[in-house]
Amino acid sequence: MSDEKRKRRSWKHRRGAVRKLGRAFWIRYTSGGKRIEEKTDAKSERDARKILNERLGDVAKGVTPAAVSKVRLAELYADMQADYRNKGPI
């Protein structure tokens, strides 16, 4: 087995991973049993690891990471209608 395949398999649950694709660093972690992959603006692997540790800390605290929280379009539309009713159109 090549060294590259061993590297890919070294990802462990609850620890996360950092990988580089092209010029961008990607982080991978789990939250609520779902795997999350997120592109970072990090310029180095060390910076990407810091971002990963922040995300893992948020998951440990019970805070939902932004990559996981999704707002449906219908919810945004309902909020906009309520805002128009309260304040009127712009």
MOPAC internal coordinates of N, CA, C and O (Angstrom, degrees):
PM7 1SCF
backbone

  N    0.0000 0     0.00 0     0.00 0    0    0    0
  C    1.4635 1     0.00 0     0.00 0    1    0    0
  C    1.5294 1   108.48 1     0.00 0    2    1    0
  O    1.2310 1   120.30 1   -44.11 1    3    2    1
  N    1.3172 1   117.03 1   135.89 1    3    2    1
  C    1.4630 1   120.44 1  -177.55 1    5    3    2
  C    1.5298 1   111.04 1   -74.20 1    6    5    3
  O    1.2310 1   121.59 1   -18.23 1    7    6    5
  N    1.3341 1   114.57 1   161.77 1    7    6    5
  C    1.4690 1   119.98 1  -179.96 1    9    7    6
  C    1.5192 1   111.56 1   -64.70 1   10    9    7
  O    1.2310 1   120.40 1   146.80 1   11   10    9
  N    1.3325 1   116.84 1   -33.20 1   11   10    9
  C    1.4650 1   119.67 1  -179.28 1   13   11   10
  C    1.5226 1   111.26 1   -65.58 1   14   13   11
  O    1.2310 1   119.78 1   139.83 1   15   14   13
  N    1.3222 1   118.03 1   -40.17 1   15   14   13
  C    1.4613 1   120.67 1   178.20 1   17   15   14
  C    1.5189 1   110.74 1   -66.13 1   18   17   15
  O    1.2310 1   120.15 1   142.84 1   19   18   17
  N    1.3075 1   117.32 1   -37.16 1   19   18   17
  C    1.4704 1   119.86 1   177.05 1   21   19   18
  C    1.5261 1   110.48 1   -64.19 1   22   21   19
  O    1.2310 1   120.61 1   140.80 1   23   22   21
  N    1.3375 1   116.43 1   -39.20 1   23   22   21
  C    1.4655 1   119.81 1   178.83 1   25   23   22
  C    1.5195 1   110.33 1   -61.28 1   26   25   23
  O    1.2310 1   120.13 1   136.91 1   27   26   25
  N    1.3143 1   117.36 1   -43.09 1   27   26   25
  C    1.4602 1   120.92 1  -178.46 1   29   27   26
  C    1.5229 1   111.20 1   -63.35 1   30   29   27
  O    1.2310 1   119.82 1   144.84 1   31   30   29
  N    1.2988 1   117.95 1   -35.16 1   31   30   29
  C    1.4613 1   120.81 1  -177.71 1   33   31   30
  C    1.5249 1   113.15 1   -81.75 1   34   33   31
  O    1.2310 1   119.98 1   175.49 1   35   34   33
  N    1.3311 1   117.64 1    -4.51 1   35   34   33
  C    1.4602 1   119.63 1  -175.66 1   37   35   34
  C    1.5264 1   113.01 1   -78.40 1   38   37   35
  O    1.2310 1   119.70 1   175.90 1   39   38   37
  N    1.3336 1   118.19 1    -4.10 1   39   38   37
  C    1.4569 1   120.66 1  -179.54 1   41   39   38
  C    1.5112 1   109.66 1   -67.59 1   42   41   39
  O    1.2310 1   120.56 1   -50.59 1   43   42   41
  N    1.3178 1   116.54 1   129.41 1   43   42   41
  C    1.4571 1   120.56 1  -178.64 1   45   43   42
  C    1.5200 1   109.88 1  -118.67 1   46   45   43
  O    1.2310 1   121.59 1   -36.01 1   47   46   45
  N    1.3194 1   114.57 1   143.99 1   47   46   45
  C    1.4549 1   122.34 1   179.25 1   49   47   46
  C    1.5250 1   110.40 1   -58.08 1   50   49   47
  O    1.2310 1   120.49 1   -42.19 1   51   50   49
  N    1.3011 1   116.67 1   137.81 1   51   50   49
  C    1.4638 1   126.22 1   177.34 1   53   51   50
  C    1.5156 1   113.90 1    73.91 1   54   53   51
  O    1.2310 1   119.65 1  -179.00 1   55   54   53
  N    1.3297 1   118.27 1     1.00 1   55   54   53
  C    1.4485 1   119.73 1   179.05 1   57   55   54
  C    1.5160 1   111.90 1  -108.91 1   58   57   55
  O    1.2310 1   120.60 1   153.61 1   59   58   57
  N    1.3025 1   116.46 1   -26.39 1   59   58   57
  C    1.4470 1   120.67 1   178.82 1   61   59   58
  C    1.5111 1   112.40 1    80.55 1   62   61   59
  O    1.2310 1   121.18 1    -4.70 1   63   62   61
  N    1.3224 1   115.34 1   175.30 1   63   62   61
  C    1.4519 1   120.79 1  -179.39 1   65   63   62
  C    1.5172 1   109.60 1  -152.88 1   66   65   63
  O    1.2310 1   121.36 1   -25.33 1   67   66   65
  N    1.3217 1   114.99 1   154.67 1   67   66   65
  C    1.4599 1   122.62 1   175.14 1   69   67   66
  C    1.5187 1   106.54 1  -122.91 1   70   69   67
  O    1.2310 1   120.68 1   -45.73 1   71   70   69
  N    1.3269 1   116.31 1   134.27 1   71   70   69
  C    1.4489 1   119.07 1   175.33 1   73   71   70
  C    1.5151 1   109.44 1  -143.47 1   74   73   71
  O    1.2310 1   121.30 1   -22.98 1   75   74   73
  N    1.3203 1   115.11 1   157.02 1   75   74   73
  C    1.4552 1   120.56 1  -178.30 1   77   75   74
  C    1.5212 1   108.83 1  -112.24 1   78   77   75
  O    1.2310 1   121.37 1   -53.93 1   79   78   77
  N    1.3190 1   114.98 1   126.07 1   79   78   77
  C    1.4621 1   121.84 1   175.02 1   81   79   78
  C    1.5186 1   107.05 1  -122.34 1   82   81   79
  O    1.2310 1   120.54 1   -66.56 1   83   82   81
  N    1.3099 1   116.57 1   113.44 1   83   82   81
  C    1.4556 1   119.78 1  -175.01 1   85   83   82
  C    1.5102 1   109.77 1    67.49 1   86   85   83
  O    1.2310 1   120.59 1    56.44 1   87   86   85
  N    1.3031 1   116.48 1  -123.56 1   87   86   85
  C    1.4746 1   120.91 1   178.06 1   89   87   86
  C    1.5239 1   112.67 1   -99.54 1   90   89   87
  O    1.2310 1   120.26 1   172.44 1   91   90   89
  N    1.3066 1   117.12 1    -7.56 1   91   90   89
  C    1.4707 1   121.21 1  -174.29 1   93   91   90
  C    1.5260 1   111.27 1   -99.72 1   94   93   91
  O    1.2310 1   121.24 1   -34.02 1   95   94   93
  N    1.3152 1   115.23 1   145.98 1   95   94   93
  C    1.4524 1   121.29 1   172.93 1   97   95   94
  C    1.5218 1   108.93 1   -98.24 1   98   97   95
  O    1.2310 1   120.83 1   -44.87 1   99   98   97
  N    1.3122 1   116.02 1   135.13 1   99   98   97
  C    1.4541 1   123.39 1   178.80 1  101   99   98
  C    1.5145 1   108.38 1  -114.74 1  102  101   99
  O    1.2310 1   120.55 1   -36.63 1  103  102  101
  N    1.3428 1   116.56 1   143.37 1  103  102  101
  C    1.4609 1   120.98 1   174.20 1  105  103  102
  C    1.5216 1   108.04 1  -114.57 1  106  105  103
  O    1.2310 1   121.29 1   -30.06 1  107  106  105
  N    1.3226 1   115.14 1   149.94 1  107  106  105
  C    1.4629 1   121.16 1  -179.70 1  109  107  106
  C    1.5275 1   107.63 1  -134.35 1  110  109  107
  O    1.2310 1   120.89 1   -47.52 1  111  110  109
  N    1.3273 1   115.89 1   132.48 1  111  110  109
  C    1.4617 1   121.87 1   177.91 1  113  111  110
  C    1.5168 1   108.23 1  -155.29 1  114  113  111
  O    1.2310 1   120.49 1    -5.78 1  115  114  113
  N    1.3185 1   116.66 1   174.22 1  115  114  113
  C    1.4596 1   120.15 1   178.47 1  117  115  114
  C    1.5162 1   109.87 1  -116.30 1  118  117  115
  O    1.2310 1   121.41 1   -32.38 1  119  118  117
  N    1.3355 1   114.92 1   147.62 1  119  118  117
  C    1.4526 1   122.12 1   175.58 1  121  119  118
  C    1.5194 1   107.60 1  -146.76 1  122  121  119
  O    1.2310 1   120.80 1   -59.16 1  123  122  121
  N    1.3145 1   116.08 1   120.84 1  123  122  121
  C    1.4563 1   120.24 1  -179.75 1  125  123  122
  C    1.5139 1   112.69 1    64.38 1  126  125  123
  O    1.2310 1   120.40 1  -150.06 1  127  126  125
  N    1.3128 1   116.83 1    29.94 1  127  126  125
  C    1.4539 1   120.79 1   179.60 1  129  127  126
  C    1.5120 1   114.98 1    81.84 1  130  129  127
  O    1.2310 1   119.93 1  -177.55 1  131  130  129
  N    1.3312 1   117.74 1     2.45 1  131  130  129
  C    1.4561 1   121.55 1   179.38 1  133  131  130
  C    1.5222 1   110.13 1  -110.99 1  134  133  131
  O    1.2310 1   121.30 1   -41.25 1  135  134  133
  N    1.3311 1   115.11 1   138.75 1  135  134  133
  C    1.4562 1   119.88 1   177.34 1  137  135  134
  C    1.5182 1   109.13 1   -79.89 1  138  137  135
  O    1.2310 1   120.82 1   -46.38 1  139  138  137
  N    1.3170 1   116.04 1   133.62 1  139  138  137
  C    1.4576 1   122.34 1   179.83 1  141  139  138
  C    1.5168 1   108.39 1  -120.07 1  142  141  139
  O    1.2310 1   120.49 1   -51.53 1  143  142  141
  N    1.3100 1   116.67 1   128.47 1  143  142  141
  C    1.4527 1   122.02 1   173.59 1  145  143  142
  C    1.5178 1   107.21 1  -116.95 1  146  145  143
  O    1.2310 1   121.22 1   -49.04 1  147  146  145
  N    1.3210 1   115.28 1   130.96 1  147  146  145
  C    1.4542 1   120.28 1  -173.07 1  149  147  146
  C    1.5249 1   109.60 1  -135.79 1  150  149  147
  O    1.2310 1   120.61 1   -49.05 1  151  150  149
  N    1.3163 1   116.44 1   130.95 1  151  150  149
  C    1.4574 1   121.14 1   176.46 1  153  151  150
  C    1.5213 1   108.68 1   -80.00 1  154  153  151
  O    1.2310 1   120.29 1   -43.40 1  155  154  153
  N    1.3246 1   117.04 1   136.60 1  155  154  153
  C    1.4631 1   121.14 1  -179.51 1  157  155  154
  C    1.5209 1   110.29 1  -112.56 1  158  157  155
  O    1.2310 1   121.26 1   -14.25 1  159  158  157
  N    1.3127 1   115.20 1   165.75 1  159  158  157
  C    1.4613 1   121.62 1   175.08 1  161  159  158
  C    1.5236 1   110.96 1   -96.68 1  162  161  159
  O    1.2310 1   120.25 1  -166.21 1  163  162  161
  N    1.3153 1   117.13 1    13.79 1  163  162  161
  C    1.4581 1   122.09 1  -176.33 1  165  163  162
  C    1.5217 1   111.04 1   -64.48 1  166  165  163
  O    1.2310 1   121.08 1   -37.56 1  167  166  165
  N    1.3205 1   115.54 1   142.44 1  167  166  165
  C    1.4637 1   121.60 1   178.76 1  169  167  166
  C    1.5282 1   111.74 1   -93.92 1  170  169  167
  O    1.2310 1   120.36 1   164.88 1  171  170  169
  N    1.3359 1   116.91 1   -15.12 1  171  170  169
  C    1.4631 1   120.52 1  -179.75 1  173  171  170
  C    1.5256 1   109.52 1  -140.29 1  174  173  171
  O    1.2310 1   121.24 1   -15.04 1  175  174  173
  N    1.3154 1   115.24 1   164.96 1  175  174  173
  C    1.4601 1   119.45 1   178.71 1  177  175  174
  C    1.5299 1   110.65 1   -65.64 1  178  177  175
  O    1.2310 1   120.36 1   146.21 1  179  178  177
  N    1.3157 1   116.93 1   -33.79 1  179  178  177
  C    1.4687 1   121.23 1   178.89 1  181  179  178
  C    1.5286 1   110.63 1   -62.24 1  182  181  179
  O    1.2310 1   120.39 1   136.20 1  183  182  181
  N    1.3450 1   116.86 1   -43.80 1  183  182  181
  C    1.4680 1   120.71 1   178.08 1  185  183  182
  C    1.5278 1   110.99 1   -64.67 1  186  185  183
  O    1.2310 1   120.71 1   139.63 1  187  186  185
  N    1.3293 1   116.25 1   -40.37 1  187  186  185
  C    1.4631 1   120.37 1   178.36 1  189  187  186
  C    1.5242 1   110.38 1   -64.33 1  190  189  187
  O    1.2310 1   120.11 1   141.55 1  191  190  189
  N    1.3294 1   117.39 1   -38.45 1  191  190  189
  C    1.4681 1   121.33 1   178.40 1  193  191  190
  C    1.5272 1   110.26 1   -64.33 1  194  193  191
  O    1.2310 1   119.91 1   142.93 1  195  194  193
  N    1.3390 1   117.77 1   -37.07 1  195  194  193
  C    1.4732 1   121.03 1   177.25 1  197  195  194
  C    1.5298 1   110.81 1   -63.00 1  198  197  195
  O    1.2310 1   120.87 1   136.69 1  199  198  197
  N    1.3301 1   115.95 1   -43.31 1  199  198  197
  C    1.4642 1   120.21 1   178.64 1  201  199  198
  C    1.5237 1   109.98 1   -63.53 1  202  201  199
  O    1.2310 1   120.77 1   137.29 1  203  202  201
  N    1.3410 1   116.14 1   -42.71 1  203  202  201
  C    1.4653 1   120.50 1   177.76 1  205  203  202
  C    1.5211 1   110.95 1   -59.41 1  206  205  203
  O    1.2310 1   120.20 1   136.09 1  207  206  205
  N    1.3210 1   117.22 1   -43.91 1  207  206  205
  C    1.4688 1   120.16 1   179.84 1  209  207  206
  C    1.5232 1   111.83 1   -64.46 1  210  209  207
  O    1.2310 1   120.10 1   145.25 1  211  210  209
  N    1.3404 1   117.42 1   -34.75 1  211  210  209
  C    1.4688 1   120.33 1   175.01 1  213  211  210
  C    1.5253 1   110.68 1   -63.22 1  214  213  211
  O    1.2310 1   120.71 1   135.20 1  215  214  213
  N    1.3403 1   116.25 1   -44.80 1  215  214  213
  C    1.4683 1   120.06 1   179.27 1  217  215  214
  C    1.5247 1   111.21 1   -63.74 1  218  217  215
  O    1.2310 1   120.42 1   137.28 1  219  218  217
  N    1.3297 1   116.80 1   -42.72 1  219  218  217
  C    1.4643 1   119.79 1   178.92 1  221  219  218
  C    1.5289 1   111.04 1   -64.22 1  222  221  219
  O    1.2310 1   120.54 1   144.16 1  223  222  221
  N    1.3390 1   116.57 1   -35.84 1  223  222  221
  C    1.4606 1   120.12 1   175.94 1  225  223  222
  C    1.5148 1   111.65 1   -64.70 1  226  225  223
  O    1.2310 1   120.54 1   138.49 1  227  226  225
  N    1.3431 1   116.56 1   -41.51 1  227  226  225
  C    1.4601 1   120.44 1   177.63 1  229  227  226
  C    1.5232 1   111.13 1   -62.16 1  230  229  227
  O    1.2310 1   120.76 1   137.79 1  231  230  229
  N    1.3415 1   116.16 1   -42.21 1  231  230  229
  C    1.4672 1   120.32 1   179.24 1  233  231  230
  C    1.5301 1   109.84 1   -63.23 1  234  233  231
  O    1.2310 1   120.37 1   138.87 1  235  234  233
  N    1.3326 1   116.90 1   -41.13 1  235  234  233
  C    1.4659 1   120.58 1  -179.99 1  237  235  234
  C    1.5248 1   111.61 1   -65.12 1  238  237  235
  O    1.2310 1   120.29 1   146.36 1  239  238  237
  N    1.3432 1   117.06 1   -33.64 1  239  238  237
  C    1.4659 1   121.34 1   178.96 1  241  239  238
  C    1.5168 1   112.49 1   -78.26 1  242  241  239
  O    1.2310 1   120.56 1   166.10 1  243  242  241
  N    1.3272 1   116.53 1   -13.90 1  243  242  241
  C    1.4591 1   119.88 1  -178.85 1  245  243  242
  C    1.5132 1   113.40 1    94.85 1  246  245  243
  O    1.2310 1   120.18 1  -173.73 1  247  246  245
  N    1.3266 1   117.26 1     6.27 1  247  246  245
  C    1.4609 1   121.78 1   178.26 1  249  247  246
  C    1.5211 1   108.20 1   -81.74 1  250  249  247
  O    1.2310 1   120.27 1   -47.81 1  251  250  249
  N    1.3158 1   117.09 1   132.19 1  251  250  249
  C    1.4619 1   121.11 1   179.62 1  253  251  250
  C    1.5200 1   108.99 1   -77.73 1  254  253  251
  O    1.2310 1   119.74 1   -58.54 1  255  254  253
  N    1.3339 1   118.10 1   121.46 1  255  254  253
  C    1.4697 1   120.33 1   178.14 1  257  255  254
  C    1.5240 1   110.99 1   -63.70 1  258  257  255
  O    1.2310 1   120.59 1   -28.02 1  259  258  257
  N    1.3173 1   116.48 1   151.98 1  259  258  257
  C    1.4667 1   121.43 1  -177.77 1  261  259  258
  C    1.5244 1   111.86 1   -60.90 1  262  261  259
  O    1.2310 1   120.27 1   149.36 1  263  262  261
  N    1.3148 1   117.08 1   -30.64 1  263  262  261
  C    1.4678 1   119.85 1  -179.25 1  265  263  262
  C    1.5256 1   111.64 1   -67.62 1  266  265  263
  O    1.2310 1   120.03 1   158.79 1  267  266  265
  N    1.3282 1   117.54 1   -21.21 1  267  266  265
  C    1.4598 1   121.70 1  -177.01 1  269  267  266
  C    1.5224 1   111.39 1   -94.58 1  270  269  267
  O    1.2310 1   120.55 1   142.33 1  271  270  269
  N    1.3346 1   116.56 1   -37.67 1  271  270  269
  C    1.4586 1   119.28 1  -176.31 1  273  271  270
  C    1.5222 1   109.84 1   -73.55 1  274  273  271
  O    1.2310 1   121.10 1   -57.44 1  275  274  273
  N    1.3081 1   115.51 1   122.56 1  275  274  273
  C    1.4522 1   121.32 1  -178.82 1  277  275  274
  C    1.5198 1   108.91 1  -122.27 1  278  277  275
  O    1.2310 1   120.89 1   -45.14 1  279  278  277
  N    1.3143 1   115.90 1   134.86 1  279  278  277
  C    1.4537 1   121.86 1   177.82 1  281  279  278
  C    1.5244 1   107.34 1  -105.64 1  282  281  279
  O    1.2310 1   121.01 1   -47.93 1  283  282  281
  N    1.2855 1   115.67 1   132.07 1  283  282  281
  C    1.4602 1   119.88 1  -179.66 1  285  283  282
  C    1.5310 1   109.20 1   -81.97 1  286  285  283
  O    1.2310 1   121.53 1   -29.37 1  287  286  285
  N    1.3126 1   114.68 1   150.63 1  287  286  285
  C    1.4562 1   120.94 1  -178.90 1  289  287  286
  C    1.5240 1   111.22 1   -61.06 1  290  289  287
  O    1.2310 1   120.04 1   143.66 1  291  290  289
  N    1.3053 1   117.53 1   -36.34 1  291  290  289
  C    1.4670 1   121.28 1   179.28 1  293  291  290
  C    1.5311 1   110.85 1   -62.71 1  294  293  291
  O    1.2310 1   120.53 1   143.88 1  295  294  293
  N    1.3483 1   116.60 1   -36.12 1  295  294  293
  C    1.4685 1   119.70 1   178.13 1  297  295  294
  C    1.5248 1   110.70 1   -67.17 1  298  297  295
  O    1.2310 1   120.37 1   138.16 1  299  298  297
  N    1.3319 1   116.89 1   -41.84 1  299  298  297
  C    1.4611 1   120.11 1   178.18 1  301  299  298
  C    1.5268 1   111.34 1   -63.75 1  302  301  299
  O    1.2310 1   120.73 1   139.75 1  303  302  301
  N    1.3233 1   116.21 1   -40.25 1  303  302  301
  C    1.4603 1   120.95 1   179.62 1  305  303  302
  C    1.5326 1   110.56 1   -65.16 1  306  305  303
  O    1.2310 1   120.17 1   138.16 1  307  306  305
  N    1.3197 1   117.29 1   -41.84 1  307  306  305
  C    1.4680 1   120.96 1   178.56 1  309  307  306
  C    1.5253 1   110.43 1   -64.04 1  310  309  307
  O    1.2310 1   120.18 1   140.11 1  311  310  309
  N    1.3305 1   117.27 1   -39.89 1  311  310  309
  C    1.4670 1   120.42 1   177.68 1  313  311  310
  C    1.5184 1   111.04 1   -65.07 1  314  313  311
  O    1.2310 1   120.31 1   140.15 1  315  314  313
  N    1.3308 1   117.02 1   -39.85 1  315  314  313
  C    1.4562 1   120.83 1   179.39 1  317  315  314
  C    1.5302 1   110.42 1   -64.73 1  318  317  315
  O    1.2310 1   120.03 1   137.70 1  319  318  317
  N    1.3382 1   117.54 1   -42.30 1  319  318  317
  C    1.4605 1   120.65 1   178.64 1  321  319  318
  C    1.5233 1   111.01 1   -63.44 1  322  321  319
  O    1.2310 1   120.00 1   138.65 1  323  322  321
  N    1.3129 1   117.60 1   -41.35 1  323  322  321
  C    1.4639 1   121.08 1   178.40 1  325  323  322
  C    1.5237 1   110.43 1   -64.15 1  326  325  323
  O    1.2310 1   120.45 1   141.11 1  327  326  325
  N    1.3174 1   116.75 1   -38.89 1  327  326  325
  C    1.4599 1   120.46 1   178.59 1  329  327  326
  C    1.5244 1   110.77 1   -65.49 1  330  329  327
  O    1.2310 1   119.86 1   138.14 1  331  330  329
  N    1.3383 1   117.87 1   -41.86 1  331  330  329
  C    1.4588 1   121.35 1   176.54 1  333  331  330
  C    1.5204 1   111.87 1   -62.36 1  334  333  331
  O    1.2310 1   120.37 1   140.22 1  335  334  333
  N    1.3379 1   116.89 1   -39.78 1  335  334  333
  C    1.4623 1   119.61 1   178.65 1  337  335  334
  C    1.5277 1   111.10 1   -64.36 1  338  337  335
  O    1.2310 1   120.74 1   142.46 1  339  338  337
  N    1.3337 1   116.18 1   -37.54 1  339  338  337
  C    1.4589 1   119.71 1  -178.20 1  341  339  338
  C    1.5184 1   113.12 1   -78.18 1  342  341  339
  O    1.2310 1   119.80 1   138.62 1  343  342  341
  N    1.3237 1   117.99 1   -41.38 1  343  342  341
  C    1.4686 1   121.08 1  -172.95 1  345  343  342
  C    1.5165 1   113.66 1  -111.58 1  346  345  343
  O    1.2310 1   120.22 1   161.37 1  347  346  345
  N    1.2972 1   117.19 1   -18.63 1  347  346  345
  C    1.4721 1   120.42 1  -174.48 1  349  347  346
  C    1.5123 1   110.17 1    86.96 1  350  349  347
  O    1.2310 1   120.57 1   -17.80 1  351  350  349
  N    1.3346 1   116.52 1   162.20 1  351  350  349
  C    1.4551 1   119.78 1  -179.66 1  353  351  350
  C    1.5311 1   111.18 1   -65.87 1  354  353  351
  O    1.2310 1   121.41 1   -16.24 1  355  354  353
  N    1.3017 1   114.91 1   163.76 1  355  354  353
  C    1.4728 1   120.60 1  -176.63 1  357  355  354
  C    1.4963 1   111.38 1   -67.78 1  358  357  355
  O    1.2310 1   120.10 1   180.00 1  359  358  357

